[in-house]
Amino acid sequence: MVGESTFKKYVWISLICFLAATMFFGVQITNLKFDYDFEKFFPIDDSETDFFFNYRDKFESDNDFLLIAIENNGGAFEQDFLKQVDVLTKKLSKEKYVQFVTSITTMEEHFFHMGGSSTKKKYIDFSNYDRKRDSTRIFEKEELINSLVANDGKSICLFIRHEDFLSKKKSDLLIDNIYAQLETVKFDNYRVAGRSIGQKFYIDKMSKEMLFFVGLSAILIIGFLFLAFKSIWGVLIPQVVIFASMLWVVGGMGLFDEPINIILIVLPSIMFIVSMSDVIHLVSRYLDALRTEDSVFEAIKLAVKEVGLATLLTSITTAIGFFSLYFVRVQPIQVFGIVMGIGVLVAFLLTFLTLPALFYLFPGPTFVREKKKDHFWKKYLQTWFLFVLKNRGKVLIGGLAVVAISLVGTFQMTSNNFIMDDLNPKEPLKLDFDYLDKHYGGVRPFEMSVTVKDTSKNVWDLEVLQQVDSVEQYIQEIYKAEVKMSLVSTLKVFNRSANSGQKEFYELPTSKRKIRKYRRFLRIAGGGKFIRKFVDSSESIMRISGSIPDLGNTEITKRNISLQEFIDQKEKSGLVDYQLTGTAHLIDKNISYLSSSLVMGLALSILIVALIIGLIYRSLPILLISIVPNVLPLLFIAGIMGFFGVELKTSTAIIFTIAFGIAVDDTIHFLGKFKYELMKGHSKLYALKRSYLTTGKAMILTTLILCAGFLLLVFSSFLGTFHMGLMLCITLFVALIADLTILPVLLLIFYNPKKKKG
């Protein structure tokens, strides 16, 4: 054993290293960034992800734009209102990072004449404006409705195309300038939606919530520490390690340039909770040891000896729960799991490397040497223990009933995903998004790649165009998406323009000569840039781009299946290949991976934890028994989610693995004390009673601390974070009940310890 003189040297070395490292990581926090890169939620190592990136390189990003819906109480076609919109459009087109702005006041209709000449006419000509005539003309052009004019005729939409992949700084500047321009004109109302404003909102909200959670957690920690130890010493000494653990982990993220994403905003809260659990176990045992040991050094040795192994095991099992998230094929979740798993181990190391040194330099308050009797805890724990033993049959039946009811709810659980479903419905950004989604044909991107497989043909071939036209008609009429950009729809517009703008000529031309004519116009339009938005340079691939209301992953998947069935029936010649793609499609696909990857990660986590328990306690029955009270809470929370319609998605999928990793801690502490009592030669019943009375208090207090910590997350504006906090709290509370009822009954009935020889 280490002598006191050696330990004294260790004290100063460890504290100097601790302070230096803490200061270093504290400085690294200044490098911390916040991330709103939704592309990181795309499937990892997936052929469709690779296909999308190649597809985007051929055309353009499907998400780097802003939509501004401007409402007017007198209707969208009041002349004064349209003039204000026109002025705004021209101002916005000059803003930095803006490539172009499209509005109904700048749009022109082109007409083609005999001999190849063409003319154009503005849809809104203020020098000769007639509200009834011009509005009627616009509503006859179906490509303008739900695109630049609302279907109810009460608002106008500006389409702003900005530079691709704007950084947070550039996005903020662009959004601020746009809002400044909007404020110069007194519109009745306006709504803004798009990736840039979403990035600004989410990152600003994440940074504020992270600071908010740090503050709430600090108040919670101070309150619990004071209640637990009733002294300034008991508040200040533990906080050194608790806050240092958070600094090390967050500073480490800054050091390795790993940004905070929407899932990692809970990092400070969870780190505070996890590290406080380790600290309370060690501090409590140290203070108890001070009452019985002759010196501070002996008290430290006893505390570390008795608490160290159990705390190490609980830290390992909790870390395994987090690390198992690596099997969820979503990068932000994988990063969350790795960072939190490392954080748990860091908290353990700092607790046992730093706190003993602090104990030695700052011994506990004198009143802790007074012997205390926990009459309250002993009385009620003994009553509860006797009740459980007398009603062991009812306890098992109750447990089976909970499992049965939970399974019913579990089978009702669904997985779904909406673009903005993580936001509170009352958030202004969500309200703006919903308005545009309702009045402008949806804001969920729809992207389809169309490849001509027959090398003897290209996208201009009439047979190819006719087949694609039938698919586009299905997309608009049955699938209910708005096709806003495609070669077929552009040719229809050209054909109508060649026939004096008559509505009945909005159809695909059947003459190859006309198609060649329109191809010449398209190739020179915009210096050749316009056609490259929907036809690639080889002219073998075309793009169908549009939008659809945000109906959710489940409904969209059904429509995708029906669309594919239609395509399979239509495309039997091997002429054309269709493939759905785009940002929304890839995020949807990731949802389909969640169930399988979640089950794999959770199963592996349970297996590893079970093997660790089996190896430590060298007992197969204890291995099996330990799993039951920790799987039951997972079934319970799955049932709750099913019954109450909490859908399985990226933000809720991680609840199960986190809950298991943390919930199993109480089981380990209980089993550790149980085996310790058996090794002392006590009977099984006596060992159970001693374990119940001595660990019961710690289990209850620890669970209350954890639940209180996770309940802080219900104050989040993000519904995923809200559900995480609430569900984890419920799960841990159910796990506590299972450990205090089902676990002792299972040990009493199914575990027969080997009797010592002799």
FIDOMI-735867 format. One record per residue (C-alpha): x, y, z. Coordinates in steps of 0.1 Angstrom, whole numbers, plus 5000, padded with zeros to 4 digits. Example, Ala and Ser with C-alpha at 12.3 -4.5 7.8 and 13.67 -1.06 7.14 Angstrom:
# FIDOMI-735867
((5123; 4955; 5078)) ((5137; 4989; 5071)) 
# end
This chain:
# FIDOMI-735867
((5000; 5000; 5000)) ((5011; 5036; 4994)) ((5025; 5053; 5025)) ((5013; 5087; 5036)) ((5047; 5104; 5027)) ((5045; 5091; 4992)) ((5008; 5101; 4989)) ((5017; 5136; 5001)) ((5041; 5140; 4972)) ((5015; 5127; 4949)) ((4990; 5153; 4962)) ((5010; 5183; 4950)) ((5021; 5167; 4917)) ((4985; 5157; 4908)) ((4970; 5191; 4917)) ((4996; 5210; 4897)) ((4990; 5188; 4867)) ((4952; 5191; 4873)) ((4953; 5229; 4874)) ((4976; 5232; 4844)) ((4954; 5208; 4823)) ((4922; 5225; 4834)) ((4935; 5259; 4824)) ((4946; 5245; 4791)) ((4912; 5230; 4783)) ((4895; 5261; 4796)) ((4914; 5282; 4770)) ((4904; 5257; 4743)) ((4867; 5265; 4749)) ((4873; 5298; 4730)) ((4878; 5277; 4699)) ((4844; 5259; 4703)) ((4820; 5262; 4673)) ((4784; 5254; 4668)) ((4773; 5234; 4638)) ((4741; 5233; 4617)) ((4753; 5211; 4589)) ((4722; 5189; 4583)) ((4742; 5170; 4556)) ((4759; 5153; 4585)) ((4726; 5135; 4591)) ((4729; 5118; 4557)) ((4735; 5080; 4558)) ((4772; 5072; 4562)) ((4790; 5050; 4537)) ((4759; 5048; 4515)) ((4756; 5046; 4477)) ((4727; 5070; 4476)) ((4747; 5096; 4496)) ((4775; 5093; 4471)) ((4750; 5095; 4442)) ((4735; 5127; 4456)) ((4769; 5145; 4459)) ((4777; 5136; 4423)) ((4742; 5147; 4412)) ((4746; 5180; 4430)) ((4780; 5186; 4413)) ((4763; 5183; 4379)) ((4735; 5207; 4387)) ((4733; 5228; 4419)) ((4724; 5226; 4456)) ((4687; 5220; 4462)) ((4687; 5239; 4495)) ((4707; 5271; 4491)) ((4679; 5295; 4487)) ((4656; 5317; 4507)) ((4618; 5322; 4503)) ((4601; 5354; 4514)) ((4563; 5354; 4514)) ((4549; 5389; 4516)) ((4513; 5392; 4526)) ((4489; 5420; 4517)) ((4455; 5424; 4533)) ((4441; 5439; 4501)) ((4453; 5410; 4480)) ((4485; 5403; 4461)) ((4476; 5423; 4430)) ((4471; 5457; 4445)) ((4493; 5480; 4423)) ((4509; 5499; 4452)) ((4518; 5467; 4469)) ((4533; 5452; 4438)) ((4554; 5484; 4433)) ((4568; 5480; 4468)) ((4576; 5443; 4461)) ((4594; 5453; 4429)) ((4615; 5479; 4447)) ((4624; 5453; 4474)) ((4632; 5427; 4447)) ((4657; 5450; 4430)) ((4673; 5460; 4463)) ((4677; 5424; 4475)) ((4693; 5414; 4442)) ((4722; 5438; 4449)) ((4729; 5423; 4484)) ((4762; 5406; 4490)) ((4761; 5368; 4484)) ((4728; 5370; 4465)) ((4731; 5355; 4429)) ((4696; 5365; 4418)) ((4661; 5373; 4431)) ((4629; 5361; 4413)) ((4595; 5377; 4418)) ((4564; 5380; 4398)) ((4572; 5417; 4392)) ((4604; 5408; 4373)) ((4593; 5377; 4355)) ((4587; 5379; 4318)) ((4567; 5357; 4294)) ((4585; 5348; 4262)) ((4568; 5345; 4228)) ((4583; 5327; 4198)) ((4573; 5337; 4163)) ((4576; 5324; 4128)) ((4611; 5328; 4114)) ((4628; 5321; 4148)) ((4623; 5356; 4163)) ((4611; 5361; 4199)) ((4596; 5388; 4220)) ((4589; 5390; 4257)) ((4564; 5407; 4280)) ((4564; 5414; 4317)) ((4537; 5397; 4337)) ((4534; 5429; 4357)) ((4538; 5461; 4335)) ((4533; 5491; 4357)) ((4529; 5514; 4327)) ((4499; 5495; 4315)) ((4487; 5476; 4346)) ((4452; 5462; 4349)) ((4445; 5442; 4381)) ((4418; 5419; 4367)) ((4435; 5413; 4333)) ((4470; 5407; 4347)) ((4459; 5386; 4376)) ((4438; 5364; 4353)) ((4467; 5360; 4330)) ((4491; 5350; 4358)) ((4466; 5324; 4373)) ((4465; 5308; 4339)) ((4502; 5300; 4342)) ((4503; 5270; 4365)) ((4541; 5272; 4369)) ((4536; 5306; 4387)) ((4510; 5295; 4412)) ((4523; 5280; 4444)) ((4556; 5293; 4433)) ((4556; 5331; 4430)) ((4520; 5337; 4438)) ((4501; 5320; 4466)) ((4472; 5298; 4456)) ((4448; 5320; 4475)) ((4460; 5352; 4458)) ((4469; 5370; 4491)) ((4507; 5369; 4490)) ((4537; 5371; 4468)) ((4568; 5350; 4472)) ((4604; 5361; 4464)) ((4628; 5334; 4455)) ((4664; 5344; 4465)) ((4692; 5322; 4452)) ((4724; 5328; 4472)) ((4759; 5314; 4471)) ((4762; 5277; 4480)) ((4771; 5266; 4515)) ((4773; 5300; 4532)) ((4792; 5300; 4565)) ((4774; 5310; 4597)) ((4791; 5345; 4596)) ((4780; 5351; 4559)) ((4745; 5337; 4565)) ((4740; 5360; 4595)) ((4752; 5390; 4574)) ((4728; 5381; 4546)) ((4698; 5375; 4569)) ((4704; 5408; 4588)) ((4706; 5427; 4555)) ((4674; 5411; 4542)) ((4655; 5419; 4574)) ((4668; 5455; 4573)) ((4655; 5458; 4538)) ((4621; 5443; 4547)) ((4618; 5467; 4576)) ((4621; 5497; 4553)) ((4589; 5487; 4536)) ((4558; 5485; 4558)) ((4542; 5453; 4545)) ((4512; 5438; 4564)) ((4532; 5407; 4571)) ((4561; 5387; 4558)) ((4576; 5353; 4563)) ((4611; 5340; 4557)) ((4623; 5305; 4553)) ((4654; 5287; 4540)) ((4687; 5270; 4551)) ((4705; 5303; 4560)) ((4678; 5315; 4583)) ((4675; 5280; 4598)) ((4713; 5280; 4604)) ((4712; 5314; 4621)) ((4682; 5304; 4643)) ((4695; 5270; 4653)) ((4730; 5280; 4661)) ((4719; 5311; 4681)) ((4694; 5290; 4699)) ((4719; 5262; 4706)) ((4745; 5286; 4721)) ((4718; 5303; 4743)) ((4704; 5270; 4755)) ((4738; 5256; 4762)) ((4746; 5286; 4785)) ((4711; 5283; 4800)) ((4717; 5246; 4808)) ((4751; 5253; 4823)) ((4735; 5279; 4846)) ((4706; 5257; 4856)) ((4730; 5227; 4862)) ((4752; 5249; 4884)) ((4722; 5259; 4905)) ((4711; 5222; 4907)) ((4746; 5211; 4917)) ((4750; 5237; 4945)) ((4715; 5228; 4958)) ((4720; 5191; 4959)) ((4756; 5193; 4973)) ((4744; 5215; 5001)) ((4714; 5192; 5009)) ((4737; 5162; 5008)) ((4767; 5175; 5029)) ((4752; 5206; 5046)) ((4785; 5226; 5046)) ((4804; 5251; 5024)) ((4832; 5225; 5022)) ((4807; 5200; 5008)) ((4796; 5225; 4981)) ((4830; 5238; 4970)) ((4853; 5208; 4970)) ((4831; 5185; 4949)) ((4824; 5214; 4924)) ((4861; 5216; 4916)) ((4859; 5181; 4899)) ((4824; 5185; 4885)) ((4831; 5217; 4867)) ((4866; 5206; 4857)) ((4851; 5175; 4840)) ((4828; 5196; 4819)) ((4857; 5220; 4811)) ((4879; 5191; 4800)) ((4853; 5176; 4777)) ((4840; 5208; 4761)) ((4876; 5222; 4759)) ((4887; 5189; 4743)) ((4860; 5195; 4716)) ((4874; 5229; 4710)) ((4909; 5215; 4708)) ((4900; 5189; 4682)) ((4878; 5213; 4663)) ((4846; 5192; 4669)) ((4816; 5215; 4669)) ((4785; 5214; 4691)) ((4755; 5201; 4672)) ((4719; 5201; 4681)) ((4723; 5168; 4700)) ((4754; 5179; 4719)) ((4737; 5210; 4735)) ((4728; 5186; 4764)) ((4765; 5179; 4769)) ((4770; 5202; 4799)) ((4739; 5189; 4817)) ((4748; 5153; 4813)) ((4784; 5158; 4822)) ((4773; 5176; 4854)) ((4749; 5148; 4862)) ((4774; 5119; 4856)) ((4803; 5136; 4873)) ((4782; 5145; 4903)) ((4771; 5109; 4907)) ((4808; 5098; 4910)) ((4817; 5126; 4933)) ((4788; 5120; 4957)) ((4796; 5083; 4961)) ((4833; 5091; 4970)) ((4826; 5122; 4992)) ((4798; 5104; 5011)) ((4820; 5074; 5019)) ((4850; 5097; 5028)) ((4829; 5116; 5053)) ((4816; 5084; 5068)) ((4852; 5071; 5071)) ((4863; 5103; 5089)) ((4840; 5092; 5118)) ((4857; 5059; 5122)) ((4893; 5063; 5111)) ((4921; 5078; 5131)) ((4935; 5101; 5103)) ((4924; 5118; 5071)) ((4948; 5096; 5051)) ((4933; 5064; 5064)) ((4898; 5077; 5057)) ((4908; 5085; 5021)) ((4923; 5050; 5017)) ((4891; 5033; 5030)) ((4868; 5055; 5008)) ((4887; 5048; 4976)) ((4890; 5011; 4984)) ((4853; 5006; 4990)) ((4838; 5029; 4964)) ((4865; 5027; 4936)) ((4856; 4994; 4920)) ((4819; 4999; 4920)) ((4822; 5034; 4906)) ((4847; 5022; 4880)) ((4822; 4995; 4869)) ((4793; 5020; 4867)) ((4815; 5044; 4847)) ((4824; 5017; 4823)) ((4788; 5005; 4818)) ((4776; 5041; 4813)) ((4804; 5048; 4788)) ((4795; 5016; 4770)) ((4759; 5028; 4767)) ((4771; 5060; 4750)) ((4798; 5043; 4729)) ((4771; 5019; 4715)) ((4756; 5049; 4697)) ((4784; 5045; 4672)) ((4762; 5019; 4656)) ((4735; 5045; 4647)) ((4745; 5055; 4612)) ((4741; 5092; 4618)) ((4774; 5112; 4623)) ((4761; 5137; 4649)) ((4748; 5108; 4671)) ((4781; 5089; 4667)) ((4800; 5120; 4677)) ((4776; 5124; 4707)) ((4782; 5089; 4718)) ((4819; 5091; 4715)) ((4822; 5125; 4733)) ((4799; 5115; 4761)) ((4815; 5081; 4766)) ((4849; 5098; 4769)) ((4834; 5124; 4792)) ((4821; 5097; 4816)) ((4856; 5082; 4818)) ((4872; 5116; 4823)) ((4848; 5123; 4851)) ((4858; 5091; 4868)) ((4895; 5097; 4864)) ((4893; 5133; 4877)) ((4871; 5121; 4907)) ((4896; 5095; 4919)) ((4928; 5113; 4909)) ((4919; 5148; 4922)) ((4894; 5145; 4950)) ((4917; 5124; 4973)) ((4943; 5151; 4970)) ((4918; 5178; 4978)) ((4906; 5158; 5008)) ((4941; 5156; 5021)) ((4947; 5194; 5018)) ((4912; 5204; 5029)) ((4899; 5179; 5054)) ((4861; 5177; 5060)) ((4843; 5199; 5085)) ((4845; 5188; 5122)) ((4808; 5180; 5126)) ((4811; 5150; 5103)) ((4829; 5131; 5131)) ((4797; 5130; 5150)) ((4779; 5097; 5146)) ((4745; 5099; 5130)) ((4716; 5075; 5127)) ((4695; 5075; 5096)) ((4663; 5067; 5114)) ((4642; 5079; 5085)) ((4659; 5058; 5058)) ((4663; 5027; 5079)) ((4627; 5027; 5090)) ((4612; 5031; 5056)) ((4637; 5009; 5037)) ((4631; 4981; 5062)) ((4593; 4985; 5057)) ((4597; 4984; 5019)) ((4620; 4954; 5020)) ((4596; 4934; 5041)) ((4567; 4943; 5018)) ((4586; 4932; 4988)) ((4595; 4898; 5004)) ((4559; 4891; 5016)) ((4545; 4900; 4981)) ((4572; 4884; 4960)) ((4546; 4866; 4938)) ((4527; 4899; 4933)) ((4559; 4917; 4924)) ((4567; 4892; 4896)) ((4531; 4892; 4883)) ((4532; 4930; 4884)) ((4565; 4930; 4865)) ((4551; 4906; 4838)) ((4520; 4928; 4835)) ((4541; 4959; 4830)) ((4561; 4940; 4803)) ((4529; 4929; 4786)) ((4513; 4964; 4785)) ((4546; 4979; 4774)) ((4549; 4954; 4745)) ((4515; 4965; 4733)) ((4526; 5001; 4733)) ((4560; 4992; 4718)) ((4543; 4977; 4687)) ((4524; 5010; 4683)) ((4556; 5030; 4681)) ((4563; 5045; 4648)) ((4593; 5062; 4632)) ((4587; 5095; 4614)) ((4606; 5127; 4606)) ((4595; 5162; 4597)) ((4619; 5189; 4585)) ((4611; 5213; 4614)) ((4595; 5189; 4639)) ((4622; 5195; 4665)) ((4609; 5231; 4669)) ((4582; 5242; 4692)) ((4550; 5248; 4671)) ((4548; 5284; 4684)) ((4584; 5294; 4674)) ((4583; 5322; 4648)) ((4606; 5303; 4624)) ((4582; 5273; 4626)) ((4552; 5295; 4619)) ((4569; 5310; 4589)) ((4579; 5276; 4576)) ((4543; 5263; 4580)) ((4529; 5292; 4561)) ((4552; 5287; 4532)) ((4546; 5250; 4533)) ((4508; 5255; 4531)) ((4506; 5283; 4505)) ((4535; 5276; 4482)) ((4532; 5239; 4474)) ((4555; 5228; 4502)) ((4590; 5236; 4512)) ((4603; 5201; 4514)) ((4626; 5196; 4484)) ((4617; 5170; 4458)) ((4646; 5159; 4436)) ((4647; 5131; 4409)) ((4675; 5122; 4386)) ((4665; 5109; 4352)) ((4693; 5091; 4332)) ((4690; 5080; 4296)) ((4703; 5045; 4295)) ((4702; 5039; 4258)) ((4735; 5054; 4245)) ((4720; 5060; 4211)) ((4696; 5086; 4225)) ((4698; 5117; 4248)) ((4674; 5138; 4268)) ((4661; 5156; 4237)) ((4648; 5124; 4221)) ((4610; 5126; 4217)) ((4604; 5091; 4231)) ((4625; 5099; 4262)) ((4606; 5131; 4268)) ((4572; 5115; 4264)) ((4580; 5089; 4289)) ((4594; 5114; 4314)) ((4563; 5136; 4308)) ((4541; 5107; 4320)) ((4561; 5103; 4351)) ((4560; 5141; 4358)) ((4522; 5141; 4354)) ((4521; 5113; 4380)) ((4544; 5133; 4403)) ((4521; 5163; 4401)) ((4487; 5147; 4400)) ((4491; 5116; 4422)) ((4523; 5121; 4442)) ((4512; 5157; 4448)) ((4546; 5174; 4444)) ((4550; 5207; 4426)) ((4575; 5203; 4397)) ((4592; 5237; 4395)) ((4622; 5229; 4373)) ((4626; 5203; 4346)) ((4633; 5200; 4309)) ((4598; 5187; 4302)) ((4580; 5216; 4320)) ((4604; 5241; 4303)) ((4595; 5227; 4269)) ((4558; 5230; 4278)) ((4563; 5267; 4286)) ((4581; 5272; 4253)) ((4554; 5255; 4234)) ((4527; 5277; 4250)) ((4548; 5307; 4243)) ((4551; 5297; 4206)) ((4513; 5297; 4205)) ((4506; 5332; 4218)) ((4505; 5321; 4254)) ((4473; 5301; 4251)) ((4467; 5278; 4281)) ((4457; 5248; 4261)) ((4492; 5246; 4245)) ((4509; 5240; 4278)) ((4519; 5205; 4267)) ((4550; 5187; 4254)) ((4555; 5194; 4217)) ((4551; 5163; 4195)) ((4572; 5176; 4167)) ((4609; 5168; 4167)) ((4614; 5200; 4147)) ((4599; 5221; 4175)) ((4620; 5204; 4201)) ((4652; 5212; 4181)) ((4641; 5248; 4178)) ((4635; 5251; 4216)) ((4668; 5234; 4223)) ((4686; 5261; 4204)) ((4669; 5288; 4225)) ((4676; 5270; 4257)) ((4713; 5265; 4248)) ((4718; 5303; 4245)) ((4695; 5314; 4273)) ((4715; 5330; 4301)) ((4748; 5324; 4283)) ((4741; 5286; 4285)) ((4739; 5287; 4323)) ((4701; 5283; 4324)) ((4699; 5248; 4308)) ((4727; 5235; 4331)) ((4703; 5238; 4360)) ((4683; 5208; 4348)) ((4704; 5191; 4320)) ((4740; 5179; 4324)) ((4768; 5187; 4300)) ((4766; 5152; 4284)) ((4728; 5157; 4278)) ((4722; 5121; 4291)) ((4710; 5132; 4326)) ((4681; 5155; 4335)) ((4668; 5169; 4367)) ((4632; 5170; 4380)) ((4632; 5195; 4408)) ((4603; 5207; 4429)) ((4587; 5207; 4463)) ((4561; 5190; 4484)) ((4544; 5198; 4517)) ((4563; 5184; 4547)) ((4540; 5154; 4552)) ((4565; 5134; 4572)) ((4588; 5105; 4564)) ((4561; 5079; 4568)) ((4537; 5094; 4543)) ((4565; 5103; 4519)) ((4578; 5067; 4520)) ((4543; 5054; 4510)) ((4542; 5078; 4481)) ((4577; 5069; 4470)) ((4567; 5032; 4469)) ((4537; 5040; 4448)) ((4558; 5062; 4425)) ((4583; 5034; 4420)) ((4556; 5009; 4412)) ((4542; 5033; 4386)) ((4577; 5038; 4371)) ((4583; 5000; 4370)) ((4551; 4996; 4351)) ((4558; 5024; 4327)) ((4595; 5018; 4321)) ((4599; 4983; 4307)) ((4620; 4992; 4277)) ((4652; 5000; 4296)) ((4652; 5034; 4280)) ((4653; 5056; 4312)) ((4664; 5052; 4348)) ((4648; 5072; 4376)) ((4663; 5078; 4410)) ((4649; 5098; 4439)) ((4676; 5119; 4456)) ((4681; 5152; 4474)) ((4686; 5163; 4510)) ((4652; 5155; 4523)) ((4653; 5120; 4507)) ((4686; 5112; 4523)) ((4675; 5123; 4558)) ((4644; 5102; 4553)) ((4665; 5072; 4544)) ((4685; 5076; 4576)) ((4653; 5072; 4596)) ((4648; 5038; 4580)) ((4683; 5028; 4594)) ((4674; 5039; 4629)) ((4655; 5008; 4641)) ((4681; 4983; 4629)) ((4711; 5003; 4641)) ((4695; 5011; 4674)) ((4687; 4975; 4681)) ((4722; 4965; 4671)) ((4738; 4991; 4694)) ((4715; 4984; 4723)) ((4719; 4946; 4720)) ((4757; 4950; 4719)) ((4756; 4973; 4749)) ((4735; 4949; 4769)) ((4757; 4919; 4760)) ((4790; 4937; 4769)) ((4775; 4950; 4802)) ((4762; 4915; 4810)) ((4795; 4899; 4803)) ((4813; 4925; 4826)) ((4789; 4917; 4854)) ((4792; 4880; 4848)) ((4830; 4882; 4849)) ((4832; 4904; 4880)) ((4807; 4884; 4900)) ((4817; 4851; 4884)) ((4781; 4839; 4882)) ((4758; 4831; 4852)) ((4726; 4834; 4873)) ((4736; 4869; 4885)) ((4745; 4878; 4849)) ((4709; 4869; 4837)) ((4692; 4883; 4868)) ((4710; 4917; 4864)) ((4696; 4922; 4829)) ((4659; 4918; 4838)) ((4654; 4950; 4859)) ((4673; 4970; 4833)) ((4656; 4958; 4802)) ((4621; 4963; 4817)) ((4625; 5002; 4819)) ((4635; 5002; 4782)) ((4603; 4983; 4773)) ((4583; 5006; 4796)) ((4596; 5038; 4778)) ((4591; 5022; 4744)) ((4555; 5015; 4755)) ((4551; 5051; 4767)) ((4564; 5064; 4733)) ((4540; 5041; 4715)) ((4509; 5050; 4735)) ((4515; 5087; 4735)) ((4527; 5090; 4699)) ((4563; 5100; 4706)) ((4578; 5090; 4673)) ((4612; 5073; 4669)) ((4635; 5097; 4651)) ((4671; 5109; 4653)) ((4666; 5128; 4685)) ((4647; 5102; 4704)) ((4666; 5071; 4691)) ((4695; 5077; 4715)) ((4673; 5076; 4747)) ((4674; 5038; 4750)) ((4711; 5032; 4749)) ((4718; 5062; 4773)) ((4691; 5050; 4797)) ((4705; 5015; 4798)) ((4740; 5026; 4804)) ((4730; 5048; 4833)) ((4702; 5027; 4848)) ((4724; 4996; 4852)) ((4746; 5016; 4877)) ((4722; 5010; 4906)) ((4720; 4973; 4898)) ((4758; 4971; 4900)) ((4760; 4988; 4933)) ((4733; 4965; 4948)) ((4749; 4934; 4935)) ((4783; 4945; 4947)) ((4771; 4949; 4982)) ((4752; 4917; 4980)) ((4783; 4897; 4970)) ((4804; 4915; 4996)) ((4780; 4904; 5024)) ((4779; 4868; 5010)) ((4817; 4867; 5011)) ((4816; 4876; 5048)) ((4797; 4843; 5053)) ((4762; 4858; 5058)) ((4731; 4840; 5046)) ((4714; 4850; 5013)) ((4684; 4866; 5031)) ((4706; 4886; 5055)) ((4729; 4897; 5026)) ((4698; 4909; 5007)) ((4686; 4928; 5037)) ((4719; 4945; 5043)) ((4723; 4954; 5006)) ((4688; 4968; 5006)) ((4693; 4990; 5037)) ((4728; 5002; 5029)) ((4726; 5008; 4991)) ((4689; 5016; 4990)) ((4694; 5052; 5002)) ((4723; 5058; 4978)) ((4702; 5044; 4949)) ((4673; 5066; 4957)) ((4693; 5097; 4961)) ((4714; 5091; 4930)) ((4683; 5085; 4909)) ((4667; 5117; 4923)) ((4698; 5136; 4913)) ((4699; 5121; 4878)) ((4661; 5127; 4873)) ((4664; 5163; 4885)) ((4693; 5168; 4861)) ((4675; 5153; 4831)) ((4643; 5172; 4839)) ((4663; 5204; 4833)) ((4662; 5195; 4796)) ((4624; 5199; 4794)) ((4630; 5237; 4794)) ((4646; 5233; 4759)) ((4630; 5249; 4728)) ((4640; 5218; 4708)) ((4614; 5190; 4712)) ((4640; 5163; 4707)) ((4659; 5176; 4738)) ((4626; 5179; 4757)) ((4617; 5143; 4750)) ((4652; 5131; 4759)) ((4650; 5147; 4793)) ((4615; 5136; 4801)) ((4620; 5100; 4788)) ((4653; 5095; 4805)) ((4638; 5107; 4838)) ((4609; 5083; 4835)) ((4632; 5054; 4825)) ((4656; 5059; 4855)) ((4627; 5062; 4879)) ((4612; 5029; 4866)) ((4647; 5013; 4868)) ((4649; 5023; 4905)) ((4616; 5007; 4912)) ((4627; 4976; 4894)) ((4659; 4974; 4914)) ((4641; 4978; 4947)) ((4614; 4953; 4939)) ((4621; 4928; 4911)) ((4659; 4925; 4916)) ((4658; 4913; 4953)) ((4629; 4889; 4945)) ((4648; 4874; 4915)) ((4680; 4870; 4937)) ((4659; 4854; 4965)) ((4642; 4829; 4942)) ((4667; 4821; 4914)) ((4701; 4826; 4929)) ((4717; 4800; 4951)) ((4751; 4810; 4964)) ((4778; 4783; 4967)) ((4784; 4774; 5003)) ((4819; 4778; 5016)) ((4837; 4745; 5024)) ((4849; 4738; 5058)) 
# end
